[in-house]
């Protein structure tokens, strides 16, 4: 990560707040590049780090980076109704390999969106209280996507 530089006033978007050097250091301390098991994480930037990737504080980038990933939104959708075991998730997501599902679940766990709860026979994955706050956002995005596709389909047919 490059050394901290005060962002210039013209780079700050409306509604965004520059962060201090102390806040930058705190982010780096809270999200090291090495996992608890001593393995290098594949993700190069965390959602919290992503909140200042444009040299300004932007919560929208954080929200988008939490959902970034081919399978994360689908995982969250599957867990909206009830906790599921790894194998149950895998069965509902054709085309997602075990390795990819495990990586996406781990990133969602790191971001505190889901947690792994130990059940009687098998562990299950469930949304955390923070993850549950994403449910209306996911549903709104789904509705927007449906309306967008409908509008684009009309535009394609009339062209």
CNS distance restraints for C-alpha pairs under 8 A (distance, minus, plus):
assign (resid   4 and name CA) (resid  21 and name CA) 6.12 0.50 0.50
assign (resid   4 and name CA) (resid  24 and name CA) 7.49 0.50 0.50
assign (resid   5 and name CA) (resid  21 and name CA) 7.99 0.50 0.50
assign (resid   6 and name CA) (resid  20 and name CA) 7.85 0.50 0.50
assign (resid   7 and name CA) (resid  11 and name CA) 6.65 0.50 0.50
assign (resid   7 and name CA) (resid  12 and name CA) 7.45 0.50 0.50
assign (resid   7 and name CA) (resid  18 and name CA) 6.96 0.50 0.50
assign (resid   7 and name CA) (resid  55 and name CA) 5.80 0.50 0.50
assign (resid   7 and name CA) (resid  56 and name CA) 6.92 0.50 0.50
assign (resid   8 and name CA) (resid  12 and name CA) 7.27 0.50 0.50
assign (resid  11 and name CA) (resid  55 and name CA) 7.57 0.50 0.50
assign (resid  11 and name CA) (resid  56 and name CA) 7.46 0.50 0.50
assign (resid  12 and name CA) (resid  16 and name CA) 6.34 0.50 0.50
assign (resid  12 and name CA) (resid  17 and name CA) 7.07 0.50 0.50
assign (resid  12 and name CA) (resid  18 and name CA) 7.05 0.50 0.50
assign (resid  12 and name CA) (resid  55 and name CA) 7.90 0.50 0.50
assign (resid  12 and name CA) (resid  56 and name CA) 5.91 0.50 0.50
assign (resid  13 and name CA) (resid  56 and name CA) 7.71 0.50 0.50
assign (resid  16 and name CA) (resid  56 and name CA) 6.62 0.50 0.50
assign (resid  16 and name CA) (resid  57 and name CA) 5.43 0.50 0.50
assign (resid  16 and name CA) (resid  58 and name CA) 5.61 0.50 0.50
assign (resid  17 and name CA) (resid  56 and name CA) 6.18 0.50 0.50
assign (resid  17 and name CA) (resid  57 and name CA) 5.12 0.50 0.50
assign (resid  17 and name CA) (resid  58 and name CA) 7.49 0.50 0.50
assign (resid  18 and name CA) (resid  55 and name CA) 7.28 0.50 0.50
assign (resid  18 and name CA) (resid  56 and name CA) 4.72 0.50 0.50
assign (resid  18 and name CA) (resid  57 and name CA) 5.42 0.50 0.50
assign (resid  19 and name CA) (resid  23 and name CA) 6.19 0.50 0.50
assign (resid  19 and name CA) (resid  24 and name CA) 7.07 0.50 0.50
assign (resid  19 and name CA) (resid  52 and name CA) 7.79 0.50 0.50
assign (resid  19 and name CA) (resid  56 and name CA) 6.59 0.50 0.50
assign (resid  19 and name CA) (resid  57 and name CA) 6.19 0.50 0.50
assign (resid  20 and name CA) (resid  24 and name CA) 6.36 0.50 0.50
assign (resid  21 and name CA) (resid  25 and name CA) 6.23 0.50 0.50
assign (resid  22 and name CA) (resid  26 and name CA) 6.24 0.50 0.50
assign (resid  23 and name CA) (resid  27 and name CA) 6.24 0.50 0.50
assign (resid  24 and name CA) (resid  28 and name CA) 6.36 0.50 0.50
assign (resid  25 and name CA) (resid  29 and name CA) 6.20 0.50 0.50
assign (resid  26 and name CA) (resid  30 and name CA) 6.11 0.50 0.50
assign (resid  27 and name CA) (resid  31 and name CA) 6.12 0.50 0.50
assign (resid  27 and name CA) (resid  48 and name CA) 6.95 0.50 0.50
assign (resid  27 and name CA) (resid  49 and name CA) 6.45 0.50 0.50
assign (resid  28 and name CA) (resid  32 and name CA) 6.08 0.50 0.50
assign (resid  28 and name CA) (resid  49 and name CA) 7.72 0.50 0.50
assign (resid  31 and name CA) (resid  46 and name CA) 7.14 0.50 0.50
assign (resid  33 and name CA) (resid  40 and name CA) 6.21 0.50 0.50
assign (resid  33 and name CA) (resid  41 and name CA) 6.02 0.50 0.50
assign (resid  33 and name CA) (resid  44 and name CA) 7.48 0.50 0.50
assign (resid  34 and name CA) (resid  38 and name CA) 5.73 0.50 0.50
assign (resid  34 and name CA) (resid  39 and name CA) 5.62 0.50 0.50
assign (resid  34 and name CA) (resid  40 and name CA) 4.66 0.50 0.50
assign (resid  34 and name CA) (resid  41 and name CA) 5.83 0.50 0.50
assign (resid  35 and name CA) (resid  39 and name CA) 5.36 0.50 0.50
assign (resid  35 and name CA) (resid  40 and name CA) 6.18 0.50 0.50
assign (resid  35 and name CA) (resid  41 and name CA) 6.11 0.50 0.50
assign (resid  45 and name CA) (resid  49 and name CA) 6.02 0.50 0.50
assign (resid  45 and name CA) (resid  50 and name CA) 6.30 0.50 0.50
assign (resid  46 and name CA) (resid  50 and name CA) 5.97 0.50 0.50
assign (resid  46 and name CA) (resid  65 and name CA) 7.77 0.50 0.50
assign (resid  47 and name CA) (resid  51 and name CA) 6.32 0.50 0.50
assign (resid  47 and name CA) (resid  61 and name CA) 7.50 0.50 0.50
assign (resid  47 and name CA) (resid  62 and name CA) 4.68 0.50 0.50
assign (resid  47 and name CA) (resid  63 and name CA) 7.31 0.50 0.50
assign (resid  47 and name CA) (resid  65 and name CA) 5.48 0.50 0.50
assign (resid  47 and name CA) (resid  66 and name CA) 5.97 0.50 0.50
assign (resid  47 and name CA) (resid 111 and name CA) 7.46 0.50 0.50
assign (resid  48 and name CA) (resid  52 and name CA) 7.76 0.50 0.50
assign (resid  48 and name CA) (resid  62 and name CA) 6.11 0.50 0.50
assign (resid  49 and name CA) (resid  53 and name CA) 6.84 0.50 0.50
assign (resid  50 and name CA) (resid  61 and name CA) 6.20 0.50 0.50
assign (resid  50 and name CA) (resid  62 and name CA) 5.75 0.50 0.50
assign (resid  50 and name CA) (resid  65 and name CA) 7.18 0.50 0.50
assign (resid  51 and name CA) (resid  56 and name CA) 7.57 0.50 0.50
assign (resid  51 and name CA) (resid  57 and name CA) 5.47 0.50 0.50
assign (resid  51 and name CA) (resid  58 and name CA) 5.02 0.50 0.50
assign (resid  51 and name CA) (resid  59 and name CA) 5.59 0.50 0.50
assign (resid  51 and name CA) (resid  60 and name CA) 7.52 0.50 0.50
assign (resid  51 and name CA) (resid  61 and name CA) 5.47 0.50 0.50
assign (resid  51 and name CA) (resid  62 and name CA) 4.97 0.50 0.50
assign (resid  52 and name CA) (resid  56 and name CA) 4.91 0.50 0.50
assign (resid  52 and name CA) (resid  57 and name CA) 4.75 0.50 0.50
assign (resid  52 and name CA) (resid  58 and name CA) 6.20 0.50 0.50
assign (resid  58 and name CA) (resid  62 and name CA) 7.11 0.50 0.50
assign (resid  59 and name CA) (resid  63 and name CA) 6.41 0.50 0.50
assign (resid  60 and name CA) (resid  64 and name CA) 6.18 0.50 0.50
assign (resid  61 and name CA) (resid  65 and name CA) 6.02 0.50 0.50
assign (resid  62 and name CA) (resid  66 and name CA) 6.35 0.50 0.50
assign (resid  63 and name CA) (resid  67 and name CA) 6.72 0.50 0.50
assign (resid  64 and name CA) (resid  68 and name CA) 6.01 0.50 0.50
assign (resid  66 and name CA) (resid 108 and name CA) 7.38 0.50 0.50
assign (resid  66 and name CA) (resid 111 and name CA) 7.16 0.50 0.50
assign (resid  67 and name CA) (resid  72 and name CA) 5.73 0.50 0.50
assign (resid  67 and name CA) (resid  73 and name CA) 5.90 0.50 0.50
assign (resid  68 and name CA) (resid  72 and name CA) 6.87 0.50 0.50
assign (resid  69 and name CA) (resid  73 and name CA) 7.79 0.50 0.50
assign (resid  69 and name CA) (resid 104 and name CA) 7.36 0.50 0.50
assign (resid  71 and name CA) (resid  75 and name CA) 6.11 0.50 0.50
assign (resid  71 and name CA) (resid  96 and name CA) 7.62 0.50 0.50
assign (resid  71 and name CA) (resid 101 and name CA) 7.45 0.50 0.50
assign (resid  71 and name CA) (resid 104 and name CA) 6.87 0.50 0.50
assign (resid  72 and name CA) (resid  76 and name CA) 6.21 0.50 0.50
assign (resid  72 and name CA) (resid 104 and name CA) 6.21 0.50 0.50
assign (resid  72 and name CA) (resid 105 and name CA) 7.76 0.50 0.50
assign (resid  72 and name CA) (resid 108 and name CA) 7.52 0.50 0.50
assign (resid  73 and name CA) (resid  77 and name CA) 6.14 0.50 0.50
assign (resid  73 and name CA) (resid 138 and name CA) 7.59 0.50 0.50
assign (resid  74 and name CA) (resid  78 and name CA) 6.14 0.50 0.50
assign (resid  75 and name CA) (resid  79 and name CA) 6.27 0.50 0.50
assign (resid  75 and name CA) (resid  89 and name CA) 7.37 0.50 0.50
assign (resid  75 and name CA) (resid 105 and name CA) 7.94 0.50 0.50
assign (resid  76 and name CA) (resid  80 and name CA) 6.18 0.50 0.50
assign (resid  76 and name CA) (resid 127 and name CA) 7.46 0.50 0.50
assign (resid  76 and name CA) (resid 131 and name CA) 7.93 0.50 0.50
assign (resid  76 and name CA) (resid 135 and name CA) 7.97 0.50 0.50
assign (resid  77 and name CA) (resid  81 and name CA) 7.90 0.50 0.50
assign (resid  77 and name CA) (resid 135 and name CA) 7.84 0.50 0.50
assign (resid  77 and name CA) (resid 138 and name CA) 7.67 0.50 0.50
assign (resid  78 and name CA) (resid  82 and name CA) 7.69 0.50 0.50
assign (resid  78 and name CA) (resid  84 and name CA) 7.95 0.50 0.50
assign (resid  78 and name CA) (resid  89 and name CA) 7.28 0.50 0.50
assign (resid  79 and name CA) (resid  83 and name CA) 5.59 0.50 0.50
assign (resid  79 and name CA) (resid  84 and name CA) 6.64 0.50 0.50
assign (resid  79 and name CA) (resid 125 and name CA) 7.51 0.50 0.50
assign (resid  79 and name CA) (resid 126 and name CA) 5.90 0.50 0.50
assign (resid  79 and name CA) (resid 127 and name CA) 6.33 0.50 0.50
assign (resid  80 and name CA) (resid 127 and name CA) 7.09 0.50 0.50
assign (resid  80 and name CA) (resid 132 and name CA) 7.39 0.50 0.50
assign (resid  80 and name CA) (resid 135 and name CA) 6.81 0.50 0.50
assign (resid  82 and name CA) (resid 126 and name CA) 6.98 0.50 0.50
assign (resid  83 and name CA) (resid 124 and name CA) 5.89 0.50 0.50
assign (resid  83 and name CA) (resid 125 and name CA) 5.35 0.50 0.50
assign (resid  83 and name CA) (resid 126 and name CA) 4.43 0.50 0.50
assign (resid  83 and name CA) (resid 127 and name CA) 7.47 0.50 0.50
assign (resid  84 and name CA) (resid  88 and name CA) 5.91 0.50 0.50
assign (resid  84 and name CA) (resid  89 and name CA) 6.32 0.50 0.50
assign (resid  84 and name CA) (resid 124 and name CA) 5.09 0.50 0.50
assign (resid  84 and name CA) (resid 125 and name CA) 5.41 0.50 0.50
assign (resid  84 and name CA) (resid 126 and name CA) 6.78 0.50 0.50
assign (resid  85 and name CA) (resid  89 and name CA) 6.33 0.50 0.50
assign (resid  85 and name CA) (resid 122 and name CA) 6.95 0.50 0.50
assign (resid  85 and name CA) (resid 123 and name CA) 6.17 0.50 0.50
assign (resid  85 and name CA) (resid 124 and name CA) 4.26 0.50 0.50
assign (resid  85 and name CA) (resid 125 and name CA) 6.04 0.50 0.50
assign (resid  86 and name CA) (resid  90 and name CA) 6.12 0.50 0.50
assign (resid  86 and name CA) (resid 123 and name CA) 7.89 0.50 0.50
assign (resid  86 and name CA) (resid 124 and name CA) 6.81 0.50 0.50
assign (resid  86 and name CA) (resid 125 and name CA) 7.28 0.50 0.50
assign (resid  87 and name CA) (resid  91 and name CA) 6.17 0.50 0.50
assign (resid  88 and name CA) (resid  92 and name CA) 6.62 0.50 0.50
assign (resid  89 and name CA) (resid  93 and name CA) 6.46 0.50 0.50
assign (resid  90 and name CA) (resid  94 and name CA) 7.17 0.50 0.50
assign (resid  90 and name CA) (resid  96 and name CA) 7.11 0.50 0.50
assign (resid  90 and name CA) (resid  97 and name CA) 7.85 0.50 0.50
assign (resid  90 and name CA) (resid  98 and name CA) 7.15 0.50 0.50
assign (resid  90 and name CA) (resid 101 and name CA) 7.32 0.50 0.50
assign (resid  96 and name CA) (resid 100 and name CA) 6.27 0.50 0.50
assign (resid  96 and name CA) (resid 101 and name CA) 6.31 0.50 0.50
assign (resid  97 and name CA) (resid 101 and name CA) 6.13 0.50 0.50
assign (resid  98 and name CA) (resid 102 and name CA) 6.08 0.50 0.50
assign (resid  99 and name CA) (resid 103 and name CA) 6.18 0.50 0.50
assign (resid 100 and name CA) (resid 104 and name CA) 6.13 0.50 0.50
assign (resid 101 and name CA) (resid 105 and name CA) 6.03 0.50 0.50
assign (resid 102 and name CA) (resid 106 and name CA) 6.08 0.50 0.50
assign (resid 103 and name CA) (resid 107 and name CA) 6.28 0.50 0.50
assign (resid 104 and name CA) (resid 108 and name CA) 6.24 0.50 0.50
assign (resid 105 and name CA) (resid 109 and name CA) 6.10 0.50 0.50
assign (resid 105 and name CA) (resid 114 and name CA) 7.71 0.50 0.50
assign (resid 106 and name CA) (resid 110 and name CA) 6.12 0.50 0.50
assign (resid 107 and name CA) (resid 111 and name CA) 6.18 0.50 0.50
assign (resid 108 and name CA) (resid 112 and name CA) 6.25 0.50 0.50
assign (resid 108 and name CA) (resid 113 and name CA) 5.31 0.50 0.50
assign (resid 108 and name CA) (resid 114 and name CA) 5.75 0.50 0.50
assign (resid 109 and name CA) (resid 113 and name CA) 5.92 0.50 0.50
assign (resid 109 and name CA) (resid 114 and name CA) 5.05 0.50 0.50
assign (resid 109 and name CA) (resid 115 and name CA) 5.54 0.50 0.50
assign (resid 109 and name CA) (resid 116 and name CA) 7.75 0.50 0.50
assign (resid 112 and name CA) (resid 128 and name CA) 6.74 0.50 0.50
assign (resid 112 and name CA) (resid 130 and name CA) 6.98 0.50 0.50
assign (resid 112 and name CA) (resid 131 and name CA) 7.22 0.50 0.50
assign (resid 113 and name CA) (resid 127 and name CA) 5.95 0.50 0.50
assign (resid 113 and name CA) (resid 128 and name CA) 5.52 0.50 0.50
assign (resid 113 and name CA) (resid 129 and name CA) 7.78 0.50 0.50
assign (resid 113 and name CA) (resid 130 and name CA) 5.84 0.50 0.50
assign (resid 113 and name CA) (resid 131 and name CA) 4.14 0.50 0.50
assign (resid 113 and name CA) (resid 132 and name CA) 7.85 0.50 0.50
assign (resid 114 and name CA) (resid 125 and name CA) 6.59 0.50 0.50
assign (resid 114 and name CA) (resid 126 and name CA) 5.43 0.50 0.50
assign (resid 114 and name CA) (resid 127 and name CA) 4.26 0.50 0.50
assign (resid 114 and name CA) (resid 128 and name CA) 5.02 0.50 0.50
assign (resid 114 and name CA) (resid 131 and name CA) 6.14 0.50 0.50
assign (resid 115 and name CA) (resid 125 and name CA) 5.69 0.50 0.50
assign (resid 115 and name CA) (resid 126 and name CA) 5.62 0.50 0.50
assign (resid 115 and name CA) (resid 127 and name CA) 6.35 0.50 0.50
assign (resid 115 and name CA) (resid 128 and name CA) 6.16 0.50 0.50
assign (resid 116 and name CA) (resid 123 and name CA) 6.47 0.50 0.50
assign (resid 116 and name CA) (resid 124 and name CA) 5.66 0.50 0.50
assign (resid 116 and name CA) (resid 125 and name CA) 4.55 0.50 0.50
assign (resid 116 and name CA) (resid 126 and name CA) 6.53 0.50 0.50
assign (resid 117 and name CA) (resid 123 and name CA) 5.55 0.50 0.50
assign (resid 117 and name CA) (resid 124 and name CA) 5.29 0.50 0.50
assign (resid 117 and name CA) (resid 125 and name CA) 6.09 0.50 0.50
assign (resid 117 and name CA) (resid 126 and name CA) 7.23 0.50 0.50
assign (resid 118 and name CA) (resid 122 and name CA) 6.54 0.50 0.50
assign (resid 118 and name CA) (resid 123 and name CA) 4.22 0.50 0.50
assign (resid 118 and name CA) (resid 124 and name CA) 6.32 0.50 0.50
assign (resid 119 and name CA) (resid 123 and name CA) 4.92 0.50 0.50
assign (resid 119 and name CA) (resid 124 and name CA) 6.41 0.50 0.50
assign (resid 127 and name CA) (resid 131 and name CA) 4.97 0.50 0.50
assign (resid 127 and name CA) (resid 132 and name CA) 5.85 0.50 0.50
assign (resid 128 and name CA) (resid 132 and name CA) 6.15 0.50 0.50
assign (resid 129 and name CA) (resid 133 and name CA) 6.63 0.50 0.50
assign (resid 130 and name CA) (resid 134 and name CA) 7.10 0.50 0.50
assign (resid 131 and name CA) (resid 135 and name CA) 7.23 0.50 0.50
assign (resid 133 and name CA) (resid 137 and name CA) 7.69 0.50 0.50
assign (resid 134 and name CA) (resid 138 and name CA) 6.06 0.50 0.50
assign (resid 135 and name CA) (resid 139 and name CA) 6.15 0.50 0.50
assign (resid 136 and name CA) (resid 140 and name CA) 6.01 0.50 0.50
assign (resid 137 and name CA) (resid 141 and name CA) 6.10 0.50 0.50
assign (resid 138 and name CA) (resid 142 and name CA) 6.11 0.50 0.50
assign (resid 139 and name CA) (resid 143 and name CA) 6.22 0.50 0.50
assign (resid 140 and name CA) (resid 144 and name CA) 6.10 0.50 0.50
assign (resid 141 and name CA) (resid 145 and name CA) 6.01 0.50 0.50
assign (resid 142 and name CA) (resid 146 and name CA) 6.16 0.50 0.50
assign (resid 143 and name CA) (resid 147 and name CA) 6.24 0.50 0.50
assign (resid 144 and name CA) (resid 148 and name CA) 6.01 0.50 0.50
assign (resid 145 and name CA) (resid 149 and name CA) 6.06 0.50 0.50
assign (resid 146 and name CA) (resid 150 and name CA) 6.16 0.50 0.50
assign (resid 147 and name CA) (resid 151 and name CA) 6.13 0.50 0.50
assign (resid 148 and name CA) (resid 152 and name CA) 6.10 0.50 0.50
assign (resid 149 and name CA) (resid 153 and name CA) 5.93 0.50 0.50
assign (resid 150 and name CA) (resid 154 and name CA) 6.32 0.50 0.50
assign (resid 151 and name CA) (resid 155 and name CA) 6.26 0.50 0.50
assign (resid 152 and name CA) (resid 156 and name CA) 6.11 0.50 0.50
assign (resid 153 and name CA) (resid 157 and name CA) 6.19 0.50 0.50
assign (resid 154 and name CA) (resid 158 and name CA) 6.12 0.50 0.50
assign (resid 155 and name CA) (resid 159 and name CA) 6.06 0.50 0.50
